[in-house]
Amino acid sequence: MRGAVLSCPSEHVEQREFVSWFRKTYTARIFAIPNGGKRGRATAAKLRLEGVSPGVPDLHVPVWALWIEMKRQKRGSLSADQRDWRRYLESIGHTVLVCRGCEDAEKQVIDFLDGSAE
């Protein structure tokens, strides 16, 4: 079919699949940071007062001081807030992985645990 475009899964789908794999593979706890999404002004203001901070990576594994920012396989780049959080977290000795889809996230976590992560 001419001009057919292969579907690129959403960040939500990629993250959901990665978290499922992670929880089946490791006993370490992982949790999501719900900073994204569309919100009304009142809700956004309330969440900011509660500590929501733009740019915090999507996932955290506390025992490994590991943060994971999920992106789609294609497109998507770090925002200025995300770059700032990455610099800060790395400056205090944490690791931040920027992963393009579930398979890339799986590979990067395995490499991180093998000590070969960049």
Contacts in CASP RR format, 6 or more apart in sequence:
PFRMAT RR
TARGET T0000
AUTHOR 0000-0000-0000
METHOD contacts of the structure
MODEL  1
MRGAVLSCPSEHVEQREFVSWFRKTYTARIFAIPNGGKRGRATAAKLRLE
GVSPGVPDLHVPVWALWIEMKRQKRGSLSADQRDWRRYLESIGHTVLVCR
GCEDAEKQVIDFLDGSAE
8 72 0 8 1.000
8 73 0 8 1.000
8 74 0 8 1.000
8 75 0 8 1.000
9 17 0 8 1.000
9 72 0 8 1.000
9 73 0 8 1.000
9 101 0 8 1.000
9 102 0 8 1.000
10 72 0 8 1.000
11 70 0 8 1.000
11 71 0 8 1.000
11 72 0 8 1.000
11 101 0 8 1.000
14 70 0 8 1.000
14 72 0 8 1.000
14 73 0 8 1.000
14 101 0 8 1.000
14 102 0 8 1.000
14 105 0 8 1.000
15 32 0 8 1.000
15 58 0 8 1.000
15 59 0 8 1.000
15 70 0 8 1.000
15 102 0 8 1.000
17 102 0 8 1.000
18 59 0 8 1.000
18 68 0 8 1.000
18 70 0 8 1.000
18 99 0 8 1.000
18 101 0 8 1.000
18 102 0 8 1.000
18 105 0 8 1.000
18 106 0 8 1.000
19 30 0 8 1.000
19 32 0 8 1.000
19 59 0 8 1.000
21 102 0 8 1.000
21 106 0 8 1.000
22 30 0 8 1.000
22 106 0 8 1.000
22 109 0 8 1.000
23 30 0 8 1.000
28 61 0 8 1.000
28 63 0 8 1.000
28 64 0 8 1.000
29 61 0 8 1.000
29 62 0 8 1.000
29 63 0 8 1.000
30 59 0 8 1.000
30 60 0 8 1.000
30 61 0 8 1.000
31 59 0 8 1.000
31 60 0 8 1.000
32 58 0 8 1.000
32 59 0 8 1.000
33 56 0 8 1.000
33 57 0 8 1.000
33 58 0 8 1.000
33 59 0 8 1.000
33 60 0 8 1.000
34 52 0 8 1.000
35 52 0 8 1.000
35 53 0 8 1.000
35 54 0 8 1.000
35 55 0 8 1.000
35 56 0 8 1.000
35 58 0 8 1.000
39 47 0 8 1.000
53 81 0 8 1.000
53 85 0 8 1.000
54 79 0 8 1.000
54 81 0 8 1.000
55 79 0 8 1.000
55 81 0 8 1.000
55 82 0 8 1.000
55 84 0 8 1.000
55 85 0 8 1.000
56 85 0 8 1.000
57 67 0 8 1.000
57 68 0 8 1.000
57 69 0 8 1.000
57 82 0 8 1.000
57 85 0 8 1.000
57 86 0 8 1.000
57 89 0 8 1.000
57 96 0 8 1.000
58 68 0 8 1.000
58 69 0 8 1.000
58 70 0 8 1.000
59 67 0 8 1.000
59 68 0 8 1.000
59 69 0 8 1.000
59 70 0 8 1.000
60 66 0 8 1.000
60 67 0 8 1.000
60 68 0 8 1.000
61 67 0 8 1.000
61 68 0 8 1.000
64 95 0 8 1.000
64 112 0 8 1.000
64 113 0 8 1.000
65 93 0 8 1.000
65 94 0 8 1.000
65 95 0 8 1.000
66 94 0 8 1.000
66 95 0 8 1.000
66 97 0 8 1.000
66 109 0 8 1.000
66 112 0 8 1.000
67 89 0 8 1.000
67 94 0 8 1.000
67 95 0 8 1.000
67 96 0 8 1.000
67 97 0 8 1.000
68 96 0 8 1.000
68 97 0 8 1.000
68 99 0 8 1.000
68 105 0 8 1.000
68 108 0 8 1.000
68 109 0 8 1.000
69 78 0 8 1.000
69 82 0 8 1.000
69 86 0 8 1.000
69 96 0 8 1.000
69 97 0 8 1.000
69 98 0 8 1.000
69 99 0 8 1.000
70 99 0 8 1.000
70 101 0 8 1.000
70 105 0 8 1.000
71 77 0 8 1.000
71 98 0 8 1.000
71 99 0 8 1.000
71 100 0 8 1.000
71 101 0 8 1.000
72 100 0 8 1.000
72 101 0 8 1.000
73 100 0 8 1.000
73 101 0 8 1.000
73 104 0 8 1.000
74 100 0 8 1.000
78 86 0 8 1.000
78 98 0 8 1.000
85 96 0 8 1.000
86 96 0 8 1.000
86 98 0 8 1.000
89 95 0 8 1.000
89 96 0 8 1.000
90 96 0 8 1.000
95 112 0 8 1.000
95 117 0 8 1.000
97 105 0 8 1.000
97 108 0 8 1.000
97 109 0 8 1.000
97 112 0 8 1.000
97 117 0 8 1.000
99 105 0 8 1.000
99 108 0 8 1.000
108 117 0 8 1.000
111 117 0 8 1.000
END
